[in-house]
Amino acid sequence: MGTRRDGKWSWVSFLAGGVSAVAGAALLRAKPKDPTFHLISISLSSFKLNFPVLDAELTLTVHVTNPNIVPIQYSAATMSIYYDGSLLGSARVEAGSQPAKSCQLLRLPGRLDSLELAHHAKQFLCDVGSREMVLDAKVDIGGTAKLLWWDHGFTIHVESKVTVDPLFLDVVDQENNSTMDL
């Protein structure tokens, strides 16, 4: 359809090209983006006597951003928390949803195993002295993104390296990496 031989152009070709350009731009904008996670705070909830040790219960407050143009539903998952290469505890991510292009705060209940921490007493005392304790956390969260009648499954893998003050549980520094597999 293009231009005619007499030098005039076709409105049909012009409109088809415009629609194609808009559709291409919409597809590029709809390309899934990785969500972002940022640990806001750690608060100590309670201590539980698990004779002969004392386990700590805590709450992690995490800021989550869904940069995508579709809402997501996600299933429950367990975040593993590591200290000095050993599993120190876990935090529970409850199943839920998040609207498109939004941010929300998640409060994750967790528990730290003091017996495991006791195995790293020397390193822990050094960290208390320097007021910097490095914790690693990993979680895989599965879910679906729904656009009209199309449900598409995904898995988000999150790895975080968080430096906290072991005395006041303040977040000093953090590196968060998330990747989404569709």
Salt bridges, closest charged atoms under 4 A:
GLU57 OE2 - LYS48 NZ 3.59
GLU57 OE2 - ARG111 NH2 2.56
ASP84 OD2 - HIS120 ND1 3.18
GLU116 OE2 - HIS120 NE2 3.30
ASP140 OD1 - HIS157 ND1 2.44
GLU159 OE2 - HIS157 NE2 2.81
ASP165 OD2 - ARG131 NH2 2.47
